[in-house]
Amino acid sequence: MQGLLHGKVCVITGAGSGVGRAACLLFAEHGAKVVAADIDTAAVEETVAAVAADGGEALAVQCDVTDAASVDALVAQAVATFDRLDVMYNNAGVTTQPGQTFMDASDADLEKLTAVNVGGVIHGCKAAIRQFEAQGGGGAIVITASVAGLIGFGGVVYGSSKGAVTSLTRGLALEVAGRGIRVNSVCPAAMPTNFGGGVLKASEAAQQHTAAYHPLGRVVEPRECAAAALFLASDLAANITGVNLPVDGGLSAGKPLGR
Ligand SMILES: NC(=O)c1ccc[n+]([C@@H]2O[C@H](COP(=O)([O-])OP(=O)(O)OC[C@H]3O[C@@H](n4cnc5c(N)ncnc54)[C@H](O)[C@@H]3O)[C@@H](O)[C@H]2O)c1
């Protein structure tokens, strides 16, 4: 059986860890030619080695998504190596201190969250759309937003950066639909990755506490988020655009009765 992304050239940002690394492995398992990008060169090289050990094809590129020129160079390198671009997965993201209140967030926090979580996505979308248009249209953009972009979920300033990209997903999908370009996001709940200093990953107690308020009773695994991105990137989702897909164990659906 051919994979869902057989022969497709997929750029994935934030590929050195967590969801990005899981997506590199999963997309490559599904036949993609993966261009794995991260600000952390050693981490992204580790990801590419893991993909290769799995029998997949991947290229490591150092990229800072806050810098438009760096993102343009990333897409140029993908095209120089693999001749085209089919999927741009804007996944890189950061947060601030766990438990930080709205009033605690500094201007520096706001600037960083905006530069990476919003600016990085905008740079990725622009670079991809330019390339998709040069190829004659078509192509898929996927963004890792967050359940915090859909509902109130603590980390208010972080949530506002993710709300910006859920809005961007809808608006941009409409703007580029006529050129056959699709734009969707995945909106995961808490995942045990290196995110936010890796607090959830490091603590079994924190995972249990978090799992307890998710209707399905567990945290989201990075590979489950990557699987939703795989679907949205693939031709199975050929008629889906402008969607912010929760991957949250039912968290954004409401409060379960009886709890
Ligand atoms: N982990 C969670 O609980 C959670 C929940 C909801 C949404 N998300 C989102 O999922 C996405 C992936 O996060 P993760 O959990 O895998 O975190 P992670 O910290 O494990 O991985 C993020 C990766 O992004 C890279 N990165 C950071 N800044 C960058 C930049 N300027 N340019 C390029 N790369 C950069 C990091 O080096 C790291 O490898 C993020 O967008 C995050 O906001 C995470």
The ligand as an SDF file (V2000), in Angstrom:
LIG
                    3D

 44 48  0  0  0  0  0  0  0  0999 V2000
    3.0860   20.5540   24.0730 N   0  0  0  0  0  0  0  0  0  0  0  0
    1.9130   21.1090   24.3110 C   0  0  0  0  0  0  0  0  0  0  0  0
    1.3280   20.9800   25.4150 O   0  0  0  0  0  0  0  0  0  0  0  0
    1.2130   21.8910   23.2200 C   0  0  0  0  0  0  0  0  0  0  0  0
   -0.1680   22.0920   23.3110 C   0  0  0  0  0  0  0  0  0  0  0  0
   -0.8230   22.7970   22.2980 C   0  0  0  0  0  0  0  0  0  0  0  0
   -0.1100   23.2610   21.2150 C   0  0  0  0  0  0  0  0  0  0  0  0
    1.2440   23.0530   21.1420 N   0  0  0  0  0  0  0  0  0  0  0  0
    1.9520   23.5480   19.9620 C   0  0  0  0  0  0  0  0  0  0  0  0
    2.5880   22.4540   19.3270 O   0  0  0  0  0  0  0  0  0  0  0  0
    3.6890   22.9470   18.5560 C   0  0  0  0  0  0  0  0  0  0  0  0
    4.8800   22.0380   18.7940 C   0  0  0  0  0  0  0  0  0  0  0  0
    5.2280   22.1150   20.1620 O   0  0  0  0  0  0  0  0  0  0  0  0
    5.8780   20.8770   20.9320 P   0  0  0  0  0  0  0  0  0  0  0  0
    4.9580   20.5170   22.0180 O   0  0  0  0  0  0  0  0  0  0  0  0
    6.3340   19.8560   19.9700 O   0  0  0  0  0  0  0  0  0  0  0  0
    7.1050   21.6710   21.6060 O   0  0  0  0  0  0  0  0  0  0  0  0
    8.6840   21.3510   21.6510 P   0  0  0  0  0  0  0  0  0  0  0  0
    9.2360   22.4370   22.5280 O   0  0  0  0  0  0  0  0  0  0  0  0
    8.9120   19.9420   22.0160 O   0  0  0  0  0  0  0  0  0  0  0  0
    9.1530   21.5740   20.1350 O   0  0  0  0  0  0  0  0  0  0  0  0
    9.1430   22.8530   19.5360 C   0  0  0  0  0  0  0  0  0  0  0  0
   10.3010   22.9430   18.5460 C   0  0  0  0  0  0  0  0  0  0  0  0
   10.2220   24.2430   17.9130 O   0  0  0  0  0  0  0  0  0  0  0  0
   11.5500   24.7310   17.7940 C   0  0  0  0  0  0  0  0  0  0  0  0
   11.5530   26.1890   17.6840 N   0  0  0  0  0  0  0  0  0  0  0  0
   11.3310   27.0920   18.6770 C   0  0  0  0  0  0  0  0  0  0  0  0
   11.4980   28.3330   18.2010 N   0  0  0  0  0  0  0  0  0  0  0  0
   11.8110   28.2150   16.8940 C   0  0  0  0  0  0  0  0  0  0  0  0
   12.1050   29.1600   15.8810 C   0  0  0  0  0  0  0  0  0  0  0  0
   12.1410   30.4850   16.1220 N   0  0  0  0  0  0  0  0  0  0  0  0
   12.3750   28.6990   14.6240 N   0  0  0  0  0  0  0  0  0  0  0  0
   12.3810   27.3680   14.3840 C   0  0  0  0  0  0  0  0  0  0  0  0
   12.1380   26.4300   15.3090 N   0  0  0  0  0  0  0  0  0  0  0  0
   11.8550   26.8610   16.5570 C   0  0  0  0  0  0  0  0  0  0  0  0
   12.2650   24.2480   19.0420 C   0  0  0  0  0  0  0  0  0  0  0  0
   13.6790   24.2600   18.8920 O   0  0  0  0  0  0  0  0  0  0  0  0
   11.6830   22.8480   19.2090 C   0  0  0  0  0  0  0  0  0  0  0  0
   12.4730   21.8670   18.5560 O   0  0  0  0  0  0  0  0  0  0  0  0
    3.8860   24.4020   18.9730 C   0  0  0  0  0  0  0  0  0  0  0  0
    3.3360   25.2550   17.9790 O   0  0  0  0  0  0  0  0  0  0  0  0
    3.0810   24.5180   20.2540 C   0  0  0  0  0  0  0  0  0  0  0  0
    2.6050   25.8280   20.4710 O   0  0  0  0  0  0  0  0  0  0  0  0
    1.9150   22.3720   22.1200 C   0  0  0  0  0  0  0  0  0  0  0  0
  1  2  1  0
  2  3  2  0
  2  4  1  0
  4  5  1  0
  4 44  2  0
  5  6  2  0
  6  7  1  0
  7  8  2  0
  8  9  1  0
  8 44  1  0
  9 10  1  0
  9 42  1  0
 10 11  1  0
 11 12  1  0
 11 40  1  0
 12 13  1  0
 13 14  1  0
 14 15  2  0
 14 16  1  0
 14 17  1  0
 17 18  1  0
 18 19  2  0
 18 20  1  0
 18 21  1  0
 21 22  1  0
 22 23  1  0
 23 24  1  0
 23 38  1  0
 24 25  1  0
 25 26  1  0
 25 36  1  0
 26 27  1  0
 26 35  1  0
 27 28  2  0
 28 29  1  0
 29 30  1  0
 29 35  2  0
 30 31  1  0
 30 32  2  0
 32 33  1  0
 33 34  2  0
 34 35  1  0
 36 37  1  0
 36 38  1  0
 38 39  1  0
 40 41  1  0
 40 42  1  0
 42 43  1  0
M  CHG  2   8   1  16  -1
M  END
$$$$
